[in-house]
Amino acid sequence: MKKLLLPLTALLLISCTPVAPGNQGMQDSSDDQNHSEGSSTAASLDRLNASPRHQEWVEVKNGDKTIYTWVVYPQTSEKRPVVIVIHENKGLNDWARSMADQVAEAGYIAVAPDLLSEFSAEVARTSDFPTPDDATKAIGQLTPDGVMSDLQAVSDWAKTIEASNGKLVSAGFCWGGAQSFAFAAKSDDLTAAMVFYGTGPTDASAYEKISSPVYGFYGGADARVNATIDQSAQNMTAANKTYDYKIYDGAGHAFMRSGEDPNGDPANVAARNAAWERMKQILSTL
């Protein structure tokens, strides 16, 4: 039975801000500190509490480490693809969990790992950080190899889900978008990788290892991330890989979150709606 969900953090403000590139896989850990979540934390929690779908915490093991993972199942008797939802640079907060619920509502098994799990002796998961800024600082201290190892452990576990049809997709946002791109270069498990306003690997040779198509979603007003798209496209073309991306006019960084507010910036709302429909269309073809 699904229990009433309490907020991961009482007053959680989300921002998505990049660190200087050069540490492959760790880009996008600090960008745009002015992104304020406003009322989306309450809205996200309302969605989680009202959801009719089965939601549960799963403890995925990576050696001696426990990765706390939020899993939401669609309401269907059919075996369905699994989507690994990779959070922004604030960790697995209420918005990230509500995004997982939306993925499940669309008909897919959503698996959202907390990549800040067991960060320290005092911090077991995102909700243990005193503030969102503390979580962002911690994200910046994660290593590329550590993040990829955790994602692989979650991927290995996801393949054992009985309700899965065996197809696995990664979908990451901001910092998580960069991790989704990087994971596509590390794992042969993916059927597709989705990158929402995240940068590609800085090492051109990494693209040669990508075995799945990569789908990009970018905001037209997101100059920092967009400055990297051409190089990613060139590297993907040189490696004979599929890189299909869209740039949404006028949308800023993190439009999937900010665009959920119907009274927000019209460009972000339009981009969010269009990107969501595109995401579902891509998933429907798998």
ROVO-262652 format. One record per atom (N, C-alpha, C): atom name; residue in three letters; y, x, z. Coordinates in steps of 0.05 Angstrom, whole numbers, plus 5000, padded with zeros to 4 digits. Each point is the difference from the previous one (the first is absolute). Layout:
N
   atome   residu      v      u      w
      CA      ala      Y      X      Z
...
This chain:
286
   atome   residu      v      u      w
       N      met   4976   5017   5000
      CA      met   5024   4983   5000
       C      met   5025   5018   5000
       N      lys   5019   4993   4983
      CA      lys   5024   5016   4998
       C      lys   5019   4993   5024
       N      lys   5009   5021   5014
      CA      lys   5017   4996   5023
       C      lys   5029   5002   4992
       N      leu   5017   4989   5017
      CA      leu   5029   5002   4996
       C      leu   5007   5030   5000
       N      leu   5017   5008   4981
      CA      leu   5006   5029   4997
       C      leu   5027   5006   5014
       N      leu   5000   5021   5015
      CA      leu   5025   5008   5013
       C      leu   5013   5022   4983
       N      pro   5026   5003   5000
      CA      pro   5014   5019   4983
       C      pro   4991   5028   5008
       N      leu   4998   5017   4979
      CA      leu   4994   5028   5005
       C      leu   5023   5014   5014
       N      thr   5024   4992   4993
      CA      thr   5024   5011   5014
       C      thr   5019   4977   5003
       N      ala   5014   4999   5022
      CA      ala   5017   4977   5006
       C      ala   5024   4999   4982
       N      leu   5012   5023   4995
      CA      leu   5024   5000   4983
       C      leu   4996   5022   4979
       N      leu   4985   4994   4979
      CA      leu   4993   5020   4980
       C      leu   5018   4999   4976
       N      leu   5015   5021   4996
      CA      leu   5016   5002   4976
       C      leu   4987   5020   4981
       N      ile   4997   4991   4975
      CA      ile   4986   5017   4980
       C      ile   5020   5014   4982
       N      ser   4997   5025   4996
      CA      ser   5014   5014   4979
       C      ser   4981   5018   4986
       N      cys   5006   5007   4976
      CA      cys   4982   5017   4984
       C      cys   5016   5022   4989
       N      thr   4998   5024   5011
      CA      thr   5017   5022   4993
       C      thr   4985   5025   4994
       N      pro   5006   5016   4978
      CA      pro   4983   5022   4993
       C      pro   5008   5027   5012
       N      val   4980   5017   5003
      CA      val   5005   5027   5008
       C      val   5003   5016   4975
       N      ala   5010   5024   5002
      CA      ala   5003   5016   4976
       C      ala   4973   5005   4987
       N      pro   4997   4996   4974
      CA      pro   4975   5004   4987
       C      pro   4991   5029   5002
       N      gly   4975   5005   4996
      CA      gly   4990   5028   5001
       C      gly   4975   5001   5017
       N      asn   4995   4979   5016
      CA      asn   4975   4998   5014
       C      asn   4985   4977   4987
       N      gln   4982   5007   4982
      CA      gln   4988   4980   4983
       C      gln   4986   4979   5018
       N      gly   5005   4974   4993
      CA      gly   4988   4979   5015
       C      gly   5016   4990   5023
       N      met   5019   5017   5009
      CA      met   5017   4992   5023
       C      met   5028   4992   4992
       N      gln   5005   4997   4974
      CA      gln   5026   4991   4992
       C      gln   5005   4972   5010
       N      asp   5025   4992   5000
      CA      asp   5008   4973   5008
       C      asp   4996   4994   5029
       N      ser   5003   5020   5017
      CA      ser   4997   4995   5029
       C      ser   5026   4995   5013
       N      ser   5022   5002   4985
      CA      ser   5026   4995   5012
       C      ser   5019   4989   4979
       N      asp   5006   4979   4991
      CA      asp   5019   4993   4979
       C      asp   5015   4975   5007
       N      asp   5025   5000   4997
      CA      asp   5016   4976   5001
       C      asp   5000   4988   5028
       N      gln   5013   5013   5019
      CA      gln   4999   4991   5027
       C      gln   5016   4974   5004
       N      asn   5013   4991   4980
      CA      asn   5016   4975   5003
       C      asn   4983   4975   4994
       N      his   4974   5004   4993
      CA      his   4984   4976   4995
       C      his   4994   4987   5027
       N      ser   5011   4977   5005
      CA      ser   4995   4985   5025
       C      ser   4982   4976   4994
       N      glu   4981   4996   5017
      CA      glu   4981   4978   4996
       C      glu   5012   4973   5006
       N      gly   5021   4999   5016
      CA      gly   5012   4974   5006
       C      gly   4980   4982   5014
       N      ser   4996   4976   4989
      CA      ser   4983   4981   5012
       C      ser   4971   5002   4990
       N      ser   4994   5020   4984
      CA      ser   4973   5000   4988
       C      ser   4978   5006   5020
       N      thr   5006   5013   5022
      CA      thr   4980   5004   5020
       C      thr   4990   4973   5011
       N      ala   5019   4983   5007
      CA      ala   4993   4973   5010
       C      ala   4985   4984   4978
       N      ala   5009   5002   4976
      CA      ala   4987   4986   4978
       C      ala   4972   5010   4995
       N      ser   4997   5026   5002
      CA      ser   4973   5012   4996
       C      ser   4981   4991   5022
       N      leu   5010   5000   5025
      CA      leu   4983   4991   5022
       C      leu   4993   4971   4998
       N      asp   5020   4984   4991
      CA      asp   4994   4971   4996
       C      asp   4978   4996   4980
       N      arg   5001   5016   4978
      CA      arg   4979   4998   4979
       C      arg   4973   5007   5012
       N      leu   4999   5021   5015
      CA      leu   4975   5009   5012
       C      leu   4988   4980   5019
       N      asn   5017   4988   5016
      CA      asn   4991   4981   5020
       C      asn   4991   4973   4987
       N      ala   5013   4994   4977
      CA      ala   4994   4974   4987
       C      ala   4977   5003   4979
       N      ser   4992   5024   4994
      CA      ser   4980   5005   4979
       C      ser   4973   4987   5007
       N      pro   4989   4985   4981
      CA      pro   4973   4989   5005
       C      pro   4977   5020   4994
       N      arg   5008   5024   4990
      CA      arg   4980   5019   4992
       C      arg   4989   5016   5024
       N      his   4976   5010   4997
      CA      his   4988   5016   5021
       C      his   5013   5028   5000
       N      gln   5011   5007   5023
      CA      gln   5014   5026   5004
       C      gln   4987   5014   5023
       N      glu   4996   5026   4997
      CA      glu   4987   5015   5022
       C      glu   5007   5029   4999
       N      trp   4999   5013   5024
      CA      trp   5003   5028   5002
       C      trp   4972   5013   4998
       N      val   4998   5021   4984
      CA      val   4975   5015   4997
       C      val   5006   5029   5007
       N      glu   4982   5013   5014
      CA      glu   5003   5028   5007
       C      glu   4983   5016   4981
       N      val   5013   5013   4981
      CA      val   4987   5017   4980
       C      val   4999   5029   5010
       N      lys   4977   5012   4999
      CA      lys   4997   5027   5010
       C      lys   5003   5021   4977
       N      asn   5015   5021   5007
      CA      asn   5002   5023   4983
       C      asn   4994   5024   5017
       N      gly   4974   5007   5002
      CA      gly   4992   5020   5019
       C      gly   5003   4989   5028
       N      asp   5015   5014   5017
      CA      asp   5005   4991   5027
       C      asp   5024   4982   5002
       N      lys   5014   4997   4978
      CA      lys   5025   4985   5000
       C      lys   4995   4970   4994
       N      thr   5015   4983   5013
      CA      thr   4999   4971   4995
       C      thr   5024   4992   4984
       N      ile   4996   4987   4977
      CA      ile   5022   4990   4984
       C      ile   5001   4969   5004
       N      tyr   5020   4991   5014
      CA      tyr   5003   4971   5005
       C      tyr   5009   4986   4975
       N      thr   4984   4981   4991
      CA      thr   5003   4989   4973
       C      thr   5001   4969   5002
       N      trp   5020   4989   4987
      CA      trp   5004   4971   5000
       C      trp   4987   4989   4975
       N      val   4982   4981   5003
      CA      val   4985   4989   4977
       C      val   5004   4970   4999
       N      val   5006   4990   4976
      CA      val   5004   4971   4996
       C      val   4982   4992   4976
       N      tyr   4985   4978   5005
      CA      tyr   4982   4990   4979
       C      tyr   5010   4975   4986
       N      pro   4996   4998   4974
      CA      pro   5008   4976   4986
       C      pro   4982   4977   5006
       N      gln   5009   4976   4996
      CA      gln   4984   4976   5005
       C      gln   4984   4994   4975
       N      thr   4978   5013   4996
      CA      thr   4983   4996   4977
       C      thr   4971   5008   5007
       N      ser   4981   4989   4986
      CA      ser   4972   5008   5003
       C      ser   4992   5021   4980
       N      glu   5017   5007   4981
      CA      glu   4994   5019   4980
       C      glu   5005   5029   5010
       N      lys   4985   5019   4990
      CA      lys   5006   5028   5007
       C      lys   5025   5008   4985
       N      arg   5018   5014   5014
      CA      arg   5027   5006   4989
       C      arg   5006   5030   5002
       N      pro   5019   5009   4983
      CA      pro   5009   5028   5002
       C      pro   5014   5005   5027
       N      val   5000   5025   5008
      CA      val   5014   5009   5024
       C      val   5026   5014   4992
       N      val   5022   4993   5013
      CA      val   5026   5013   4996
       C      val   5007   5015   5026
       N      ile   5002   5027   4998
      CA      ile   5009   5016   5022
       C      ile   5031   4999   5000
       N      val   5011   4988   5020
      CA      val   5029   4997   5002
       C      val   5011   5024   5017
       N      ile   5016   5016   4987
      CA      ile   5010   5025   5013
       C      ile   5030   4995   5008
       N      his   5005   5002   5026
      CA      his   5025   4992   5011
       C      his   5024   5019   4993
       N      glu   5024   4990   5006
      CA      glu   5024   5016   4997
       C      glu   5001   5022   5021
       N      asn   5023   5013   5002
      CA      asn   5002   5023   5019
       C      asn   5005   4991   5029
       N      lys   4998   4975   5006
      CA      lys   5002   4990   5027
       C      lys   4973   4994   5012
       N      gly   4979   5006   4986
      CA      gly   4974   4995   5011
       C      gly   4990   4971   4994
       N      leu   4978   4993   5012
      CA      leu   4989   4974   4996
       C      leu   5013   4979   5018
       N      asn   5023   4990   4991
      CA      asn   5015   4981   5015
       C      asn   4995   4972   4991
       N      asp   5015   4981   5011
      CA      asp   4995   4972   4993
       C      asp   5003   4994   4971
       N      trp   5020   5013   4987
      CA      trp   5004   4994   4971
       C      trp   4976   5010   4984
       N      ala   4990   5024   5006
      CA      ala   4977   5011   4986
       C      ala   4975   4982   5004
       N      arg   4996   4990   5024
      CA      arg   4978   4982   5005
       C      arg   5003   4973   4986
       N      ser   5026   4991   4999
      CA      ser   5004   4975   4985
       C      ser   4996   5003   4970
       N      met   5006   5024   4990
      CA      met   4995   5006   4972
       C      met   4970   4998   4995
       N      ala   4984   5011   5018
      CA      ala   4971   4998   4998
       C      ala   4991   4971   4999
       N      asp   5013   4983   5017
      CA      asp   4993   4972   5000
       C      asp   5006   4987   4973
       N      gln   5022   5008   4988
      CA      gln   5008   4989   4974
       C      gln   4979   5008   4979
       N      val   4991   5025   5001
      CA      val   4979   5009   4982
       C      val   4975   4983   5003
       N      ala   4992   4994   5025
      CA      ala   4977   4984   5004
       C      ala   5004   4971   4991
       N      glu   5025   4990   5004
      CA      glu   5006   4973   4990
       C      glu   4997   4998   4970
       N      ala   5005   5023   4986
      CA      ala   4997   5000   4971
       C      ala   4971   5002   4991
       N      gly   4982   5005   5020
      CA      gly   4971   5000   4993
       C      gly   4986   5026   5002
       N      tyr   5012   5020   5014
      CA      tyr   4988   5026   5002
       C      tyr   4997   5009   5029
       N      ile   4980   5016   5005
      CA      ile   4995   5011   5027
       C      ile   5021   5022   5005
       N      ala   5017   4996   5020
      CA      ala   5021   5020   5006
       C      ala   4992   5018   5023
       N      val   5001   5025   4996
      CA      val   4993   5020   5020
       C      val   5025   5018   5004
       N      ala   5012   4998   5023
      CA      ala   5025   5015   5005
       C      ala   4997   5019   5023
       N      pro   4996   5026   4995
      CA      pro   4996   5019   5021
       C      pro   5026   5009   5013
       N      asp   4999   5005   5026
      CA      asp   5023   5011   5014
       C      asp   4998   5030   4999
       N      leu   5015   5013   4982
      CA      leu   4997   5028   4996
       C      leu   5014   5017   5021
       N      leu   5011   4986   5020
      CA      leu   5010   5014   5024
       C      leu   4980   4997   5023
       N      ser   4976   4991   4994
      CA      ser   4980   4998   5021
       C      ser   4994   5026   5013
       N      glu   4998   5000   5027
      CA      glu   4994   5023   5016
       C      glu   5019   5024   4993
       N      phe   5025   4993   4997
      CA      phe   5020   5021   4994
       C      phe   5002   5021   5022
       N      ser   4997   4991   5025
      CA      ser   5002   5018   5023
       C      ser   4984   4987   5023
       N      ala   4999   5015   5022
      CA      ala   4987   4989   5024
       C      ala   5013   4975   5010
       N      glu   5026   4998   4996
      CA      glu   5016   4977   5009
       C      glu   5002   4978   4980
       N      val   4995   5006   4974
      CA      val   5004   4980   4979
       C      val   4974   4996   4985
       N      ala   4988   4976   5004
      CA      ala   4975   4994   4987
       C      ala   5005   4986   4973
       N      arg   5023   4985   4998
      CA      arg   5005   4985   4975
       C      arg   5030   4996   4998
       N      thr   5009   4988   4978
      CA      thr   5028   4996   4995
       C      thr   5014   4986   5023
       N      ser   4988   4980   5011
      CA      ser   5013   4983   5020
       C      ser   5006   5016   5026
       N      asp   4989   5024   5002
      CA      asp   5005   5016   5025
       C      asp   5025   5016   4998
       N      phe   5012   5002   4976
      CA      phe   5025   5015   4998
       C      phe   5023   4984   5012
       N      pro   5018   5014   5015
      CA      pro   5022   4985   5013
       C      pro   5019   4987   4980
       N      thr   5005   5013   4977
      CA      thr   5018   4989   4980
       C      thr   4990   5005   4972
       N      pro   5009   4985   4980
      CA      pro   4992   5005   4973
       C      pro   5008   5028   4991
       N      asp   5023   5011   5009
      CA      asp   5007   5027   4993
       C      asp   4980   5020   5009
       N      asp   4988   4996   5024
      CA      asp   4980   5018   5010
       C      asp   4975   4999   4982
       N      ala   4994   4977   4989
      CA      ala   4977   4998   4982
       C      ala   5006   5015   4974
       N      thr   5025   4997   4990
      CA      thr   5007   5014   4976
       C      thr   4998   5031   5003
       N      lys   5010   5009   5023
      CA      lys   4998   5029   5006
       C      lys   4971   5009   5000
       N      ala   4983   4983   5011
      CA      ala   4971   5007   5002
       C      ala   4988   5001   4972
       N      ile   5008   4981   4983
      CA      ile   4990   5000   4972
       C      ile   5006   5027   4987
       N      gly   5024   5010   5005
      CA      gly   5008   5026   4989
       C      gly   4983   5023   5009
       N      gln   4986   4996   5022
      CA      gln   4983   5022   5011
       C      gln   4971   4999   4990
       N      leu   4993   4978   4987
      CA      leu   4973   4998   4989
       C      leu   4996   5020   4978
       N      thr   4975   5010   4997
      CA      thr   4994   5019   4978
       C      thr   4988   4985   4976
       N      pro   5005   5009   4976
      CA      pro   4988   4987   4977
       C      pro   4970   4999   5002
       N      asp   4987   5022   5008
      CA      asp   4971   5000   5002
       C      asp   4990   4979   5021
       N      gly   5015   4998   5022
      CA      gly   4992   4981   5020
       C      gly   5002   4971   4991
       N      val   5022   4994   4986
      CA      val   5003   4973   4989
       C      val   4979   4993   4980
       N      met   4994   5019   4982
      CA      met   4980   4995   4979
       C      met   4972   4997   5013
       N      ser   4994   5016   5021
      CA      ser   4975   4997   5014
       C      ser   4997   4973   5013
       N      asp   5022   4990   5013
      CA      asp   4999   4974   5012
       C      asp   4996   4978   4979
       N      leu   5014   5002   4978
      CA      leu   4997   4980   4979
       C      leu   4972   5000   4988
       N      gln   4988   5024   4998
      CA      gln   4973   5001   4990
       C      gln   4980   4987   5020
       N      ala   5005   5005   5025
      CA      ala   4982   4987   5021
       C      ala   5003   4970   4998
       N      val   5024   4990   4997
      CA      val   5004   4971   4998
       C      val   4987   4990   4974
       N      ser   5003   5015   4979
      CA      ser   4988   4992   4974
       C      ser   4969   4999   5003
       N      asp   4989   5020   5013
      CA      asp   4971   5000   5004
       C      asp   4991   4975   5016
       N      trp   5016   4994   5021
      CA      trp   4993   4976   5016
       C      trp   5003   4975   4983
       N      ala   5021   4998   4984
      CA      ala   5006   4976   4984
       C      ala   4977   4994   4981
       N      lys   4987   5021   4991
      CA      lys   4978   4997   4981
       C      lys   4975   4987   5013
       N      thr   5000   4999   5027
      CA      thr   4978   4987   5014
       C      thr   5005   4971   5006
       N      ile   5023   4990   4994
      CA      ile   5006   4971   5006
       C      ile   4983   4982   4983
       N      glu   4984   4984   5013
      CA      glu   4981   4983   4986
       C      glu   5014   4980   4981
       N      ala   5024   4992   5007
      CA      ala   5014   4980   4983
       C      ala   5013   5013   4976
       N      ser   4999   5026   4998
      CA      ser   5012   5014   4977
       C      ser   4982   5000   4976
       N      asn   5013   5000   4976
      CA      asn   4985   5002   4975
       C      asn   4998   5029   4991
       N      gly   5009   5018   5016
      CA      gly   4997   5029   4994
       C      gly   5025   5012   4987
       N      lys   5019   4984   4993
      CA      lys   5025   5011   4988
       C      lys   5021   5006   5021
       N      leu   5013   5022   4998
      CA      leu   5019   5009   5020
       C      leu   5026   5008   4987
       N      val   5022   4990   5011
      CA      val   5027   5005   4990
       C      val   5017   5010   5023
       N      ser   5018   5020   4994
      CA      ser   5019   5008   5020
       C      ser   5028   4988   4992
       N      ala   5015   4991   5020
      CA      ala   5027   4990   4995
       C      ala   5018   5010   5022
       N      gly   5018   5018   4994
      CA      gly   5017   5011   5021
       C      gly   5030   4995   4994
       N      phe   5015   5000   5022
      CA      phe   5028   4993   4999
       C      phe   5017   5023   5012
       N      cys   5020   5009   4984
      CA      cys   5018   5022   5009
       C      cys   4983   5025   5006
       N      trp   5000   5010   5024
      CA      trp   4983   5023   5007
       C      trp   4971   4994   4992
       N      gly   4992   4975   5006
      CA      gly   4973   4992   4992
       C      gly   4995   5000   4970
       N      gly   5021   4995   4985
      CA      gly   4998   5002   4971
       C      gly   4993   5028   4991
       N      ala   5012   5020   5012
      CA      ala   4994   5028   4994
       C      ala   4971   5006   5008
       N      gln   4991   4989   5022
      CA      gln   4973   5005   5009
       C      gln   4980   4986   4981
       N      ser   5007   4977   4990
      CA      ser   4983   4986   4980
       C      ser   4996   5017   4975
       N      phe   5022   5011   4991
      CA      phe   4999   5018   4976
       C      phe   4983   5025   5006
       N      ala   5005   5012   5023
      CA      ala   4986   5024   5007
       C      ala   4970   4994   5004
       N      phe   4993   4977   5012
      CA      phe   4972   4993   5005
       C      phe   4986   4996   4973
       N      ala   5014   4990   4980
      CA      ala   4987   4996   4974
       C      ala   4991   5027   4988
       N      ala   5014   5022   5009
      CA      ala   4993   5026   4990
       C      ala   4978   5013   5018
       N      lys   4994   4988   5022
      CA      lys   4980   5011   5018
       C      lys   4974   4985   5000
       N      ser   5000   4975   4993
      CA      ser   4976   4984   5003
       C      ser   4991   4988   4973
       N      asp   4974   4999   4997
      CA      asp   4988   4987   4976
       C      asp   4992   4971   5006
       N      asp   5008   4990   5024
      CA      asp   4991   4974   5008
       C      asp   5017   4977   4988
       N      leu   5025   5007   4992
      CA      leu   5019   4979   4992
       C      leu   4995   4989   4973
       N      thr   5003   4974   4998
      CA      thr   5001   4986   4974
       C      thr   5028   5000   4989
       N      ala   5020   5000   5018
      CA      ala   5028   5002   4992
       C      ala   5016   5009   5024
       N      ala   5024   5012   4995
      CA      ala   5019   5007   5021
       C      ala   5026   4988   4993
       N      met   5013   4988   5020
      CA      met   5026   4988   4997
       C      met   5020   5015   5017
       N      val   5023   5007   4987
      CA      val   5020   5016   5013
       C      val   5026   4985   5001
       N      phe   5009   4991   5023
      CA      phe   5025   4986   5003
       C      phe   5021   5019   5010
       N      tyr   5019   5006   4982
      CA      tyr   5023   5019   5006
       C      tyr   4991   5024   5016
       N      gly   4979   5013   4991
      CA      gly   4991   5025   5011
       C      gly   4999   5022   4978
       N      thr   5001   5025   5008
      CA      thr   5000   5021   4981
       C      thr   4972   5010   4994
       N      gly   4997   5013   4977
      CA      gly   4974   5011   4992
       C      gly   4996   5028   5011
       N      pro   4976   5011   4998
      CA      pro   4995   5027   5010
       C      pro   5018   5020   4986
       N      thr   5008   5021   5014
      CA      thr   5017   5021   4989
       C      thr   4984   5021   4984
       N      asp   4975   5001   5005
      CA      asp   4982   5020   4986
       C      asp   4989   4986   4975
       N      ala   5007   5011   4977
      CA      ala   4992   4989   4975
       C      ala   4970   4998   4997
       N      ser   4986   5019   5012
      CA      ser   4971   5001   4997
       C      ser   4986   4977   5014
       N      ala   5014   4988   5020
      CA      ala   4989   4977   5015
       C      ala   4994   4977   4981
       N      tyr   5016   4996   4980
      CA      tyr   4998   4977   4982
       C      tyr   4974   5001   4984
       N      glu   4989   5024   4996
      CA      glu   4976   5003   4984
       C      glu   4976   4988   5015
       N      lys   5003   4997   5027
      CA      lys   4978   4991   5016
       C      lys   5000   4969   5004
       N      ile   5021   4987   4989
      CA      ile   5002   4971   5003
       C      ile   4980   4986   4982
       N      ser   4984   4982   5011
      CA      ser   4979   4987   4984
       C      ser   5006   4970   4996
       N      ser   5021   4990   5013
      CA      ser   5006   4971   4997
       C      ser   5028   4997   4988
       N      pro   5006   4977   4988
      CA      pro   5027   4995   4991
       C      pro   5019   4998   5024
       N      val   5025   5008   4996
      CA      val   5021   4999   5021
       C      val   5021   4981   4990
       N      tyr   5007   4980   5017
      CA      tyr   5021   4981   4993
       C      tyr   5024   5004   5019
       N      gly   5023   5004   4988
      CA      gly   5024   5005   5015
       C      gly   5019   4976   5001
       N      phe   5014   4997   5023
      CA      phe   5019   4979   5004
       C      phe   5025   5012   5012
       N      tyr   5023   5000   4985
      CA      tyr   5023   5014   5009
       C      tyr   5026   4983   4997
       N      gly   5019   5005   5018
      CA      gly   5025   4987   5000
       C      gly   5020   5015   4983
       N      gly   5015   4986   4984
      CA      gly   5019   5013   4982
       C      gly   5023   5014   5014
       N      ala   5005   4993   5025
      CA      ala   5022   5013   5015
       C      ala   4989   5021   5020
       N      asp   4975   5008   4996
      CA      asp   4987   5019   5018
       C      asp   5001   5028   4986
       N      ala   5023   5012   5000
      CA      ala   5004   5024   4983
       C      ala   4982   5023   5008
       N      arg   4996   5005   5027
      CA      arg   4985   5023   5008
       C      arg   4971   4998   4990
       N      val   4987   4978   5005
      CA      val   4972   4997   4991
       C      val   4999   5000   4969
       N      asn   5018   4985   4988
      CA      asn   4999   4998   4971
       C      asn   5004   5026   4985
       N      ala   5013   5019   5014
      CA      ala   5004   5027   4988
       C      ala   4974   5015   4996
       N      thr   4979   4990   5013
      CA      thr   4974   5013   4998
       C      thr   4981   4987   4980
       N      ile   5007   4976   4990
      CA      ile   4982   4985   4984
       C      ile   4993   5015   4974
       N      asp   5020   5010   4986
      CA      asp   4995   5013   4974
       C      asp   4980   5023   5003
       N      gln   5003   5016   5021
      CA      gln   4982   5022   5004
       C      gln   4971   4990   5005
       N      ser   4998   4980   5016
      CA      ser   4974   4988   5005
       C      ser   4988   4989   4974
       N      ala   5016   4987   4984
      CA      ala   4991   4989   4975
       C      ala   4991   5023   4981
       N      gln   5015   5022   4999
      CA      gln   4993   5022   4983
       C      gln   4973   5013   5009
       N      asn   4997   5002   5027
      CA      asn   4975   5012   5010
       C      asn   4976   4982   4995
       N      met   5004   4973   5003
      CA      met   4979   4982   4994
       C      met   4992   5000   4970
       N      thr   5020   5001   4983
      CA      thr   4995   5001   4971
       C      thr   4985   5026   4993
       N      ala   5009   5022   5011
      CA      ala   4987   5026   4994
       C      ala   4971   5000   5009
       N      ala   4995   4986   5022
      CA      ala   4972   4999   5011
       C      ala   4984   4977   4987
       N      asn   5012   4985   4981
      CA      asn   4987   4978   4987
       C      asn   4992   4978   5019
       N      lys   5018   4994   5018
      CA      lys   4995   4979   5020
       C      lys   5019   4976   4995
       N      thr   4992   4977   5011
      CA      thr   5015   4976   4997
       C      thr   5021   4997   5022
       N      tyr   5025   4998   4992
      CA      tyr   5022   4996   5019
       C      tyr   5018   4978   4989
       N      asp   4997   4977   5012
      CA      asp   5015   4976   4990
       C      asp   5019   4992   5022
       N      tyr   5026   5002   4994
      CA      tyr   5020   4995   5021
       C      tyr   5022   4981   4990
       N      lys   5012   4987   5020
      CA      lys   5023   4982   4994
       C      lys   5023   5008   5018
       N      ile   5024   4998   4989
      CA      ile   5025   5005   5016
       C      ile   5015   4973   5000
       N      tyr   5006   4990   5024
      CA      tyr   5012   4974   5002
       C      tyr   5031   5003   5003
       N      asp   5014   4989   4981
      CA      asp   5029   5004   4999
       C      asp   5014   4993   5026
       N      gly   5017   5018   5010
      CA      gly   5017   4994   5022
       C      gly   4987   5001   5028
       N      ala   4974   5002   5001
      CA      ala   4986   4999   5026
       C      ala   5002   5027   5013
       N      gly   5002   4999   5027
      CA      gly   5001   5025   5015
       C      gly   4973   5008   5010
       N      his   5000   5022   5016
      CA      his   4976   5009   5012
       C      his   4989   4979   5020
       N      ala   4974   4999   5003
      CA      ala   4987   4982   5019
       C      ala   5005   4970   4993
       N      phe   5002   4994   4974
      CA      phe   5006   4972   4993
       C      phe   4978   4981   5006
       N      met   4975   5010   5003
      CA      met   4979   4982   5007
       C      met   5004   4988   5028
       N      arg   5012   5015   5017
      CA      arg   5006   4990   5027
       C      arg   5026   4984   5000
       N      ser   5022   5013   4991
      CA      ser   5026   4987   5001
       C      ser   5001   4975   4982
       N      gly   4984   5000   4979
      CA      gly   5000   4978   4982
       C      gly   4986   4975   5010
       N      glu   4987   5003   5023
      CA      glu   4987   4976   5012
       C      glu   5021   4981   5012
       N      asp   5024   5010   5005
      CA      asp   5022   4983   5010
       C      asp   5012   4984   4977
       N      pro   4996   4974   4998
      CA      pro   5011   4985   4978
       C      pro   5031   5000   4999
       N      asn   5013   5008   5022
      CA      asn   5029   5001   5000
       C      asn   5009   5029   4997
       N      gly   4982   5018   4994
      CA      gly   5007   5028   4996
       C      gly   5012   5006   4973
       N      asp   5002   5025   4993
      CA      asp   5011   5009   4975
       C      asp   4983   4987   4977
       N      pro   5013   4985   4982
      CA      pro   4985   4987   4979
       C      pro   4983   5019   4983
       N      ala   5010   5024   4996
      CA      ala   4984   5019   4984
       C      ala   4974   5008   5014
       N      asn   5002   5003   5027
      CA      asn   4976   5006   5015
       C      asn   4980   4977   5001
       N      val   5011   4976   5003
      CA      val   4983   4976   5001
       C      val   4986   4997   4973
       N      ala   5014   5003   4978
      CA      ala   4988   4998   4973
       C      ala   4979   5021   4996
       N      ala   5007   5025   5008
      CA      ala   4981   5022   4996
       C      ala   4975   4995   5017
       N      arg   5003   4991   5024
      CA      arg   4977   4995   5018
       C      arg   4982   4979   4988
       N      asn   5012   4978   4990
      CA      asn   4984   4979   4989
       C      asn   4985   5009   4974
       N      ala   5014   5015   4983
      CA      ala   4988   5009   4975
       C      ala   4978   5020   5006
       N      ala   5005   5019   5019
      CA      ala   4981   5020   5006
       C      ala   4975   4988   5013
       N      trp   5004   4980   5017
      CA      trp   4977   4986   5012
       C      trp   4983   4987   4979
       N      glu   5012   4986   4981
      CA      glu   4985   4987   4979
       C      glu   4985   5021   4983
       N      arg   5014   5023   4995
      CA      arg   4987   5021   4984
       C      arg   4976   5011   5016
       N      met   5004   5005   5026
      CA      met   4978   5010   5016
       C      met   4976   4982   4999
       N      lys   5004   4974   5003
      CA      lys   4978   4981   4999
       C      lys   4987   4999   4972
       N      gln   5017   5003   4980
      CA      gln   4989   4999   4973
       C      gln   4981   5025   4995
       N      ile   5009   5023   5009
      CA      ile   4984   5024   4998
       C      ile   4974   4997   5015
       N      leu   5002   4990   5024
      CA      leu   4975   4997   5017
       C      leu   4981   4980   4987
       N      ser   5011   4980   4987
      CA      ser   4983   4979   4987
       C      ser   4983   5011   4977
       N      thr   5008   5023   4989
      CA      thr   4986   5011   4977
       C      thr   4978   5019   5008
       N      leu   4998   5006   5026
      CA      leu   4981   5020   5009
       C      leu   4971   4988   5002
